[in-house]
């Protein structure tokens, strides 16, 4: 308990309610899963991103934090994805937009995969420096 915390019981209850309300909620791209970060008051900060654009395929969604969702949506716009709902759009036009949109999302996901791989490489390098025998000690663990 922090000396500045006014109502620790209410704070703990609020945090428990968030964890109960959003079990396992996490951003697909950045991995943020802390309910204290993902919920502001009654507003949920995990949003469903339409990877093909809602106008092109309303069912294809992934959970993203608000920051990653904003980035993903801007990437769609930057790529010229048609996100409008118009009756005169042909199936091929919607398909082109959906593929372009999916490509922007997969590029974001690829960037995250490369960042995660860089993180793992840094851990391996650190282990090689600090604990040269770690590879032998963990050989059968995986």
BAFI-3210 file (N, C-alpha, C; in Angstrom, 3 decimals, decimal comma, padded with zeros to 6 digits):
// residues 142
n [1|2|3|4|5|6|7|8|9|10|11|12|13|14|15|16|17|18|19|20|21|22|23|24|25|26|27|28|29|30|31|32|33|34|35|36|37|38|39|40|41|42|43|44|45|46|47|48|49|50|51|52|53|54|55|56|57|58|59|60|61|62|63|64|65|66|67|68|69|70|71|72|73|74|75|76|77|78|79|80|81|82|83|84|85|86|87|88|89|90|91|92|93|94|95|96|97|98|99|100|101|102|103|104|105|106|107|108|109|110|111|112|113|114|115|116|117|118|119|120|121|122|123|124|125|126|127|128|129|130|131|132|133|134|135|136|137|138|139|140|141|142]
n.u [000,842|000,595|001,640|000,133|-002,147|-005,559|-007,838|-007,269|-008,609|-010,810|-009,370|-007,994|-010,211|-011,282|-009,195|-009,216|-011,740|-011,321|-009,464|-011,061|-013,088|-011,783|-010,293|-007,179|-006,910|-005,122|-002,939|-002,480|-000,265|001,682|001,567|000,712|-000,810|-001,613|-004,226|-004,593|-003,506|-004,878|-007,514|-009,390|-011,091|-014,358|-013,845|-012,655|-009,438|-008,563|-009,152|-011,064|-009,531|-010,151|-008,782|-008,977|-010,342|-013,359|-015,428|-014,868|-014,528|-016,170|-015,909|-013,280|-011,218|-008,860|-007,590|-006,351|-004,310|-005,164|-003,156|-001,667|-003,790|-004,398|-002,041|-002,156|-004,501|-003,807|-001,786|-003,329|-004,730|-002,569|-001,723|-003,646|-006,034|-009,363|-011,820|-014,463|-018,027|-019,843|-022,477|-021,993|-019,526|-017,584|-017,129|-014,481|-013,148|-013,518|-012,133|-009,519|-009,025|-009,247|-007,091|-004,925|-005,185|-004,882|-002,258|-000,934|-001,348|-000,079|002,526|003,027|002,852|004,994|007,101|006,940|007,557|010,230|011,334|010,865|012,482|014,989|015,123|015,259|017,694|019,386|019,132|020,268|022,887|023,602|023,452|025,487|027,691|027,506|027,016|028,646|028,269|025,586|024,192|024,729|023,696|020,971|020,210|018,454|016,078|014,342]
n.v [-001,180|002,129|005,168|007,303|006,285|006,440|004,795|001,766|-000,725|-000,375|000,213|-002,207|-003,873|-002,763|-003,297|-006,092|-006,543|-005,622|-007,494|-009,754|-009,044|-008,785|-011,247|-012,487|-010,613|-009,102|-007,206|-008,017|-007,208|-005,659|-006,967|-006,009|-006,515|-005,755|-005,106|-002,673|-000,841|-001,266|-000,558|002,285|003,820|003,219|002,645|000,514|-000,311|-002,085|-002,772|-003,922|-004,602|-004,344|-006,358|-006,591|-004,377|-003,017|-002,551|-004,308|-006,886|-007,680|-009,571|-010,383|-009,846|-008,605|-008,377|-005,312|-002,975|000,443|002,155|000,574|-000,035|002,461|002,903|000,728|001,328|003,774|002,835|001,363|003,443|004,910|003,105|003,318|001,922|001,180|002,040|002,506|002,090|001,236|000,615|000,306|-000,821|-003,284|-006,822|-007,573|-005,159|-004,840|-007,091|-006,476|-004,274|-005,522|-007,356|-005,584|-004,229|-006,341|-006,963|-004,689|-005,077|-007,549|-006,779|-005,096|-007,037|-008,644|-006,869|-006,795|-009,479|-009,574|-007,770|-009,153|-011,380|-010,116|-009,402|-011,937|-012,789|-010,967|-011,811|-014,378|-013,669|-012,265|-014,344|-015,996|-014,406|-013,960|-016,494|-018,877|-021,685|-022,176|-023,279|-026,045|-026,769|-026,380|-027,986|-030,299|-029,193|-028,028]
n.w [000,000|-000,898|000,721|-000,154|-001,161|-001,178|-000,814|-000,392|-000,403|-002,114|-004,427|-004,864|-005,251|-007,603|-009,406|-009,345|-010,435|-013,036|-013,975|-013,887|-015,638|-018,078|-018,842|-019,772|-021,823|-024,404|-026,479|-029,834|-031,307|-029,699|-027,299|-024,870|-021,763|-019,280|-017,185|-015,875|-017,576|-019,904|-019,506|-019,009|-016,687|-017,465|-020,020|-022,452|-023,488|-025,315|-028,578|-031,384|-034,350|-037,738|-039,929|-042,667|-043,268|-042,233|-044,048|-046,012|-044,981|-042,346|-040,359|-039,939|-037,511|-035,051|-031,687|-030,549|-028,748|-028,022|-029,011|-030,876|-032,569|-033,663|-035,138|-036,951|-038,370|-039,563|-041,232|-043,020|-044,285|-045,345|-047,250|-049,119|-048,853|-049,564|-047,474|-047,444|-047,261|-049,787|-051,990|-054,700|-055,052|-056,538|-056,129|-056,724|-056,308|-053,570|-052,711|-053,568|-051,904|-049,404|-049,473|-049,732|-047,315|-045,459|-046,060|-045,035|-042,304|-041,875|-042,417|-040,218|-038,206|-038,968|-038,469|-035,664|-035,083|-035,930|-034,100|-031,716|-032,198|-032,260|-029,569|-028,341|-029,404|-028,139|-025,497|-025,677|-026,381|-024,059|-022,201|-023,200|-022,584|-019,765|-018,650|-019,734|-019,926|-020,269|-022,447|-022,500|-020,026|-020,382|-022,455|-022,706|-021,928|-023,748]
ca.u [000,000|001,306|001,145|-000,795|-003,330|-006,676|-008,755|-006,620|-009,562|-011,536|-008,419|-007,795|-011,461|-011,369|-008,215|-009,710|-012,858|-010,744|-008,879|-012,179|-013,841|-010,979|-009,282|-006,306|-006,927|-003,780|-002,771|-001,825|001,011|002,686|001,475|000,288|-001,892|-001,885|-005,563|-004,527|-003,137|-005,827|-008,845|-009,400|-012,464|-015,224|-013,458|-011,712|-008,400|-008,351|-010,154|-010,996|-009,080|-010,595|-007,545|-009,276|-011,207|-014,722|-016,272|-014,464|-014,783|-016,452|-015,649|-011,836|-010,768|-007,861|-007,563|-005,179|-004,428|-005,535|-002,002|-001,401|-004,928|-004,225|-000,964|-002,641|-005,479|-003,065|-001,106|-004,347|-004,979|-001,361|-001,631|-004,736|-007,107|-010,711|-012,529|-015,841|-019,130|-020,655|-023,161|-021,526|-018,201|-017,591|-016,447|-013,042|-012,643|-013,453|-011,057|-008,247|-008,876|-009,024|-005,725|-004,018|-005,302|-004,250|-000,815|-000,410|-001,343|000,972|003,802|003,170|003,119|006,367|007,989|006,940|008,299|011,655|011,713|010,927|013,682|016,127|015,137|015,760|019,128|020,072|019,173|021,268|024,193|023,845|023,732|026,822|028,678|027,419|026,964|029,082|027,822|024,123|023,653|024,831|022,809|019,574|020,071|017,275|014,901|013,421]
ca.v [000,000|003,401|006,115|008,242|005,560|006,867|003,699|000,574|-001,821|-000,066|000,084|-003,644|-004,403|-002,282|-004,047|-007,470|-006,525|-005,497|-008,787|-010,667|-008,588|-008,937|-012,282|-012,802|-009,594|-008,652|-006,689|-008,982|-006,698|-005,291|-007,905|-005,376|-007,283|-005,239|-004,505|-001,283|-000,045|-001,495|-000,072|003,615|003,985|002,202|002,539|-000,557|000,157|-003,108|-002,571|-004,899|-004,017|-005,090|-006,511|-006,409|-003,206|-003,439|-002,500|-005,392|-008,136|-007,268|-010,654|-010,598|-008,878|-009,003|-007,411|-004,445|-001,852|001,653|002,686|-000,263|000,095|003,711|002,686|-000,180|002,042|004,735|002,066|001,076|004,683|005,226|002,161|003,584|000,939|001,752|001,627|003,015|001,142|001,706|-000,481|000,164|-001,450|-004,648|-007,809|-007,505|-003,955|-005,139|-008,060|-005,739|-003,484|-006,452|-007,874|-004,473|-003,996|-007,475|-006,801|-003,700|-005,680|-008,570|-006,065|-004,720|-008,267|-009,036|-005,975|-007,257|-010,747|-009,252|-007,154|-010,237|-012,168|-009,329|-009,535|-013,276|-012,797|-010,226|-012,687|-015,419|-013,031|-012,008|-015,626|-016,427|-013,600|-014,121|-017,902|-019,603|-023,075|-022,257|-024,122|-027,447|-026,957|-026,335|-028,768|-031,163|-028,476|-027,711]
ca.w [000,000|-000,972|001,724|-000,791|-001,608|-000,324|-000,505|-000,944|-000,609|-003,352|-005,528|-005,093|-005,811|-008,982|-010,200|-009,460|-011,379|-014,383|-014,356|-014,095|-016,803|-019,287|-018,607|-020,896|-022,876|-024,772|-027,831|-030,712|-031,801|-028,687|-026,195|-023,619|-021,154|-017,942|-017,164|-015,422|-018,737|-020,989|-019,167|-018,401|-016,216|-018,083|-021,422|-022,736|-024,399|-026,337|-029,611|-032,469|-035,617|-038,922|-040,702|-044,087|-043,357|-041,893|-045,244|-046,910|-044,266|-040,969|-039,412|-039,745|-036,512|-034,056|-030,589|-030,469|-027,827|-028,761|-029,743|-032,051|-033,467|-034,403|-036,106|-037,993|-039,187|-040,394|-042,289|-044,040|-045,037|-046,113|-048,369|-050,054|-048,711|-049,617|-046,264|-047,529|-047,501|-050,918|-052,678|-056,077|-055,113|-057,048|-055,297|-056,984|-055,651|-052,132|-052,528|-053,674|-050,675|-048,294|-049,578|-049,429|-045,880|-044,779|-046,261|-044,089|-040,972|-041,830|-042,331|-038,806|-037,461|-039,303|-037,715|-034,270|-035,037|-036,006|-032,822|-030,727|-032,508|-031,782|-028,113|-028,009|-029,731|-027,077|-024,317|-025,962|-026,292|-022,644|-021,546|-023,636|-021,861|-018,308|-018,248|-020,930|-019,979|-020,237|-023,536|-022,068|-018,876|-020,790|-023,697|-022,727|-021,432|-024,850]
c.u [000,884|000,774|000,136|-002,095|-004,491|-007,564|-008,208|-007,582|-010,339|-010,617|-008,192|-009,039|-011,608|-010,428|-008,658|-010,860|-012,356|-010,182|-009,971|-012,912|-013,107|-009,901|-008,473|-006,306|-005,501|-003,782|-001,995|-000,437|002,031|002,648|001,036|-000,903|-002,248|-003,253|-005,561|-004,172|-004,224|-007,236|-008,712|-010,832|-013,322|-014,839|-012,382|-010,702|-007,918|-009,494|-009,991|-010,639|-009,528|-009,413|-007,765|-010,058|-012,639|-015,640|-015,991|-014,698|-014,941|-016,067|-014,171|-011,281|-009,706|-007,874|-006,247|-005,399|-004,720|-004,370|-001,735|-002,546|-004,810|-003,147|-001,459|-003,627|-004,794|-002,318|-002,092|-004,561|-003,782|-001,226|-002,753|-005,866|-008,455|-011,504|-013,993|-016,835|-020,005|-021,230|-022,591|-020,142|-018,340|-016,817|-014,931|-012,410|-012,533|-012,324|-009,690|-007,990|-008,574|-007,591|-004,695|-004,009|-004,624|-002,736|-000,213|-000,346|-000,232|002,357|004,062|003,522|004,540|007,372|008,087|007,727|009,800|012,150|011,811|012,173|014,941|016,248|015,673|017,254|019,932|020,174|020,228|022,675|024,565|024,170|025,124|027,911|028,692|027,504|027,357|028,577|026,310|023,547|023,644|023,832|021,340|019,281|018,784|015,994|013,888|013,143]
c.v [001,239|004,338|007,110|007,580|005,850|005,712|002,401|-000,582|-001,595|-000,197|-001,383|-004,270|-004,007|-003,073|-005,493|-007,548|-006,415|-006,830|-009,816|-010,333|-008,832|-010,000|-012,556|-011,784|-009,125|-008,173|-007,713|-008,510|-006,443|-006,203|-007,297|-006,135|-006,804|-004,562|-003,059|-000,339|-000,119|-000,983|001,284|003,907|002,871|001,938|001,466|-000,057|-000,928|-002,940|-003,656|-004,180|-004,921|-005,195|-006,353|-005,126|-003,662|-003,459|-003,660|-006,764|-007,795|-008,335|-010,846|-009,525|-009,485|-007,961|-006,641|-003,398|-000,607|002,214|001,889|-000,172|001,368|003,566|001,823|000,516|003,065|004,021|001,710|002,307|005,048|004,339|002,363|002,580|001,658|001,188|002,067|001,888|001,742|000,492|-000,736|-000,469|-002,909|-005,556|-007,746|-006,269|-004,168|-006,119|-007,387|-004,944|-004,382|-006,990|-006,797|-004,212|-005,105|-007,397|-005,796|-004,278|-006,723|-007,939|-005,605|-005,934|-008,750|-008,161|-006,411|-008,556|-010,491|-008,615|-008,214|-011,090|-011,430|-009,417|-010,884|-013,362|-012,058|-011,062|-013,767|-014,851|-012,751|-013,275|-016,137|-015,689|-013,927|-015,562|-018,783|-021,046|-023,237|-023,190|-025,598|-027,713|-027,005|-027,180|-029,579|-030,449|-028,186|-028,973]
c.w [000,000|000,100|001,143|-001,221|-000,648|000,106|-001,092|-001,206|-001,904|-004,566|-005,877|-005,718|-007,278|-009,888|-010,390|-010,457|-012,807|-014,850|-014,638|-015,391|-018,110|-019,091|-019,875|-022,016|-023,135|-026,215|-028,659|-031,140|-030,708|-027,471|-024,882|-023,050|-019,750|-017,929|-016,695|-016,570|-019,814|-020,716|-018,485|-017,983|-016,770|-019,542|-021,605|-023,758|-025,353|-027,331|-030,671|-033,763|-036,754|-039,889|-042,201|-044,329|-043,137|-043,113|-046,193|-046,298|-042,786|-039,945|-039,095|-038,813|-035,601|-032,940|-030,561|-029,386|-028,670|-029,563|-031,009|-033,055|-034,305|-035,474|-037,263|-038,927|-040,091|-041,508|-043,394|-044,922|-045,911|-047,345|-049,384|-049,990|-048,726|-048,446|-046,285|-047,778|-048,594|-051,632|-054,077|-056,184|-055,543|-056,094|-055,497|-056,356|-054,145|-051,839|-052,603|-052,397|-049,483|-048,308|-049,250|-047,916|-045,085|-044,909|-045,297|-042,689|-040,851|-041,774|-040,896|-037,952|-037,724|-038,566|-036,261|-034,143|-035,077|-034,710|-031,729|-030,948|-032,059|-030,266|-027,666|-028,293|-028,667|-025,809|-024,509|-025,835|-024,832|-021,880|-021,928|-022,858|-020,375|-017,839|-019,431|-021,032|-020,049|-021,293|-023,142|-020,958|-019,272|-022,023|-023,745|-022,332|-022,535|-025,614]
res [x|x|x|x|x|x|x|x|x|x|x|x|x|x|x|x|x|x|x|x|x|x|x|x|x|x|x|x|x|x|x|x|x|x|x|x|x|x|x|x|x|x|x|x|x|x|x|x|x|x|x|x|x|x|x|x|x|x|x|x|x|x|x|x|x|x|x|x|x|x|x|x|x|x|x|x|x|x|x|x|x|x|x|x|x|x|x|x|x|x|x|x|x|x|x|x|x|x|x|x|x|x|x|x|x|x|x|x|x|x|x|x|x|x|x|x|x|x|x|x|x|x|x|x|x|x|x|x|x|x|x|x|x|x|x|x|x|x|x|x|x|x]
***
